[in-house]
Structures are given as structure tokens and as C-alpha cells.
Amino acid sequence: MRHPQDDLLIVYALVQLAHDNKTTQREEEALNLAADIAHQHGLTVTDAIAQIELKP
């Protein structure tokens, strides 16, 4: 089982993938999957990214 922080990092990676694939089907798929994962934690994509704990 993944740690919740792992899911937040996955959301972040999917948003980056979407950004790298603007105006393509992959952008839409990545953003939808990011939203689904964030929603599982009761968060929006923006909130999920804001909650990532950066390790020094």
C-alpha cells in the first residue's frame, strides 16, 4: 500500500506530464487521473500539490 505522500507526488508528476503534453489527449488523461487520485484524499489537484512535504 502506498503512503498518502506518494499519491501526492503522483498527482504532481501527472500535472507535469499534462504540462509537457499541452493540447493533446495525454494532457486531458493525465489531468483527469491526477484529479481522481487527489479526490480519493478529499483534495483538489491544487491542494494535493500544496500538501507535498519536501524533504531536505
N, C-alpha and C positions, 0 to 999 in steps of 0.2 A: 504494500500500500504506500502511496506517495504521501509525503508531508505536504500540508497546505501551501507552504512556501514554494514547493516545487511547482504546484499548479500556477502560482502567481508568475513564476519565471516562464512557464509555458505560455501563459497569456501574453507576456511581454514579447517573447520570441515570435508568436503568431502575429502580433501587431507589427513587428519589424518586417516579417515576411510580407505582410499586406502592403506595407510602405514600399518595399522593394519591387512589388508587382502591381503598381497602380494601374487602374483601368483594365484589369484582366479578371478572368473568372477566379483565379487563385486569390486575388485580393479579397473578393467577396467571401470565398470559402474560409480563408484564414480569419477574417473578422467575425464571421458567424461562429466559428469554432471557439475563438477567444471569448466571445460573449457567452456562449454556452458554459464554458469552464468557469468563467467569473460568476455567472448566475448560480452555479452549484454551491458557491460560497456566499451567496447573498450580496454579491458585489456587481457593480458595473465594470467595464473594462478599465476605465479611468481610475476607479477606486482600487481595483486589483493592482494596477501598476504602482499606484501611490503607496501601497502597503508592502511592497517588496523590501525586505530587510537586507540592506547591503552589508556584507561582511568585510571588515578591514583587511 
